[in-house]
Amino acid sequence: MERIPFFDGRAQALRLEGEVLSAWAGIWRSGQYTSGEHVEQFEAAFAAYCRARHCVACHSGTAALHLALAALDIGPGDEVIVPAMSFVATVWGVLYTGARPVLAEIDPIRRTLDPQDVARRITPRSRAIVAVHLYGQPAEMAPLWELARQHGLAVIEDAAQAHGACYQGRPVGSLGQAACFSFYPSKNLGGCGEGGALVTDDAELAARARALRNHGQRARYVHETLGYNYRLSELQAAVLEVKLRYLEEWNACRRRLHREYLEGLSGVKGVWLPMPAADSTIAPHLLVVESIWRDALRQGLAARGIGTGLHYPLPMHLQPALAHLGYQQGDFPYAERLAARCLSLPLFPELSPHAVREVCGVVRELLLGFQSGSVGWRSSAAARSATDSATRSGA
Ligand SMILES: Cc1ncc(COP(=O)(O)O)c(C=O)c1O
């Protein structure tokens, strides 16, 4: 049994039990289990939260990505630019439409799309850029907007890991033609099962996504296009309605714990810390540090009863399922380096600052032991100019 788990949703479940069970009792008695008033109420509340006009709730973040791209009529022959480091679902959304995902490098500090690399990968077939707000840090949107304007591309946000984050004072969800959220249980806003949503200001895009979500029908039993069953259940919508009311409070806790980690590990050699970009208010989803001693650190933490995660140990271009895209090892050095060095430390709103200090203490102690006089992590400036040699040598 872990003393400090990587994630634990039980305290949240206990706290909200009364509210959720009373909403569920109403749904149970109503007999309306899908596409009912709770889905509509949640859609209205979540659109308002994102400062967007429309929200189309659906059964997962992956479905939301597919809906966004399909509603934009993206399909075979088109290219969509996505970061080389993200959860694989970012690419699934593109592949489901028949379009080709074109990978782009990440900025090694921000760990989101590098706009300069995006610029290099635009072709006459490019139709959209999917900007992933990885780990709760919004992507650098301004240069992406400019590229999109110059080349007539859509910008889609993959905000599955960033509910409540802001870029230049604007909430994620309002930064592109459409934004896609996941409500997987461990997300900043998580249901008790699968869930997702697309938000947009574009009424026609929302209407198309709504029809696609529901078997391609706008009028009942009139199926205008190939459709999907991507509907969200009333039970999930009710949980999300309740939890949305606490999201700001939980994000504030996550930010506090993030700061606690930065303080607790500041000056520690051998670990690189994620600093929030100055243009953003982050909504920390994962606390991902980087270290050349990642695997040993992970084992050492596990031996002391501390849970960790890896997000993600393989970048997109090295995923077996994406081999047909033709990328090679070495194509995206920063994504590869992040994959080789990333370590996610425990982070969830109910985690105590005391537990974070304890994790930091163990990390510090383990690193001191590993280093025994050798040189640790390079400075940020050096990291920027680093090649993939460290990744290749298995660091
Ligand atoms: C960045 C990112 N995109 C998309 C998804 C897919 O969401 P879901 O699991 O709800 O399908 C996730 C979920 O982990 C994610 O982290």
The ligand as an SDF file (V2000), in Angstrom:
LIG
                    3D

 16 16  0  0  0  0  0  0  0  0999 V2000
   -3.9240   15.3590  -23.8690 C   0  0  0  0  0  0  0  0  0  0  0  0
   -5.0630   14.3890  -23.9370 C   0  0  0  0  0  0  0  0  0  0  0  0
   -5.8200   14.3560  -25.0400 N   0  0  0  0  0  0  0  0  0  0  0  0
   -6.8690   13.5280  -25.1550 C   0  0  0  0  0  0  0  0  0  0  0  0
   -7.2050   12.6620  -24.1440 C   0  0  0  0  0  0  0  0  0  0  0  0
   -8.3270   11.7090  -24.3440 C   0  0  0  0  0  0  0  0  0  0  0  0
   -9.3520   11.8140  -23.4070 O   0  0  0  0  0  0  0  0  0  0  0  0
  -10.2440   10.5470  -23.0290 P   0  0  0  0  0  0  0  0  0  0  0  0
   -9.4180    9.6100  -22.2440 O   0  0  0  0  0  0  0  0  0  0  0  0
  -11.3700   11.1530  -22.2460 O   0  0  0  0  0  0  0  0  0  0  0  0
  -10.7140    9.9460  -24.3100 O   0  0  0  0  0  0  0  0  0  0  0  0
   -6.4680   12.6640  -22.9610 C   0  0  0  0  0  0  0  0  0  0  0  0
   -6.8210   11.7580  -21.8610 C   0  0  0  0  0  0  0  0  0  0  0  0
   -6.0070   11.3310  -21.0860 O   0  0  0  0  0  0  0  0  0  0  0  0
   -5.3530   13.5320  -22.8570 C   0  0  0  0  0  0  0  0  0  0  0  0
   -4.6050   13.5590  -21.7510 O   0  0  0  0  0  0  0  0  0  0  0  0
  1  2  1  0
  2  3  1  0
  2 15  2  0
  3  4  2  0
  4  5  1  0
  5  6  1  0
  5 12  2  0
  6  7  1  0
  7  8  1  0
  8  9  2  0
  8 10  1  0
  8 11  1  0
 12 13  1  0
 12 15  1  0
 13 14  2  0
 15 16  1  0
M  END
$$$$
